Amino acid sequence: MSEAATSMALDISEIVLLVSGALLFFGALGEYLEDHNRLPQWMRWPKLIFEIIVAVSLAGELIADGGVFVFSHHLQKLEGADIEALQKKATKALSDSTSALDKAKSAADVADTAKLESGNAKDTASAAESVARAAQQEANAFARDIASAKADASEAKMLLTDIRQLAAEAKASAAESARKVADRHVTPAQRDRIHKSLVRWSGRDIRLYMVSVNGDGEMWTYGSELLNALGSIPGWSLKFSGQSRNIGLSGLSIRIEPLASESDRALANGLVSALHDAGLQASGPEPPLPYGSIMAGGGGLAIGVFNPQDPRFDPKAIPNQNIAIEIGQKK
């Protein structure tokens, strides 16, 4: 803006100078002609006017020059202020550019560092990925091992179950073998249990017949213990003897005739229940088996009214013909 104003002031000054120069030329020409008495009459008034115009022009030029000087000085002051402001702005811009350059340099350094760290991070990530891949492979291997171990454990569990089953069967078989090998006996506890089970018939006149079929020593001992257990019930009498038949017998059986009374059937059922309750093997009540041919008889034992050593002995007393206890060989 100051440059345009200065240029305009200079243009006005030049115009004034040109006009003033032209007027001075005409004024000088008029003076020359007048001095040599060559000035025409018609030029005297124009000469005066020119002189007045010249004077005015000179005054105007002086005023214009003064105005130009003042205006130029003012413009210089304005330009100085603008230049100072511009210098300040330039200085600030230079400072800002320097700061920006420093920041750019710092940013470049940070970018380089970040690039380096990015490279390191990339390397670390690659290494971590390798480690993770190896860990995944190891985990998969562990998973397969675990699955295999579970399968083995399941098979082992099944095998253990089979072994336990076999052990149980072997134990049962051993127990059965031991039972078969061991002789049969009636313990005091089993005798007490039999008495408790048959308490409803205690004190009644019960006479029973026991027989050992194709007996041996074990059968005779077992029969004798059972004889004492039943014969010790108050009012009970039993006679135990041996028989040899061509049809053998296994275990112990309670026999009852088909036409037996209801009281006899109740007693037969009570005998079977009492023996089972005491843990002794017994079958029945069931009808008598066909005896076949009796080859020989054996000795016998008696208790109660059948016992000659008892004061209650009655030679005419006979056992119940509807109920019999038969003892065969051990099962």
HELIX and SHEET records of a PDB file:
HELIX    1   1 SER A    2  ASP A   35  1                                  34    
HELIX    2   2 GLN A   41  MET A   43  5                                   3    
HELIX    3   3 ARG A   44  VAL A  181  1                                 138    
HELIX    4   4 PRO A  188  SER A  197  1                                  10    
HELIX    5   5 VAL A  199  TRP A  201  5                                   3    
HELIX    6   6 GLY A  217  GLY A  231  1                                  15    
HELIX    7   7 GLU A  262  ASP A  277  1                                  16    
HELIX    8   8 GLY A  304  PHE A  306  5                                   3    
SHEET    1   A 6 SER A 283  GLU A 286  0                                        
SHEET    2   A 6 LEU A 252  ILE A 256  1                                        
SHEET    3   A 6 ILE A 323  ILE A 327 -1                                        
SHEET    4   A 6 ILE A 206  VAL A 213  1                                        
SHEET    5   A 6 TRP A 236  ARG A 245  1                                        
SHEET    6   A 6 ILE A 294  ILE A 303 -1                                        
END                                                                             
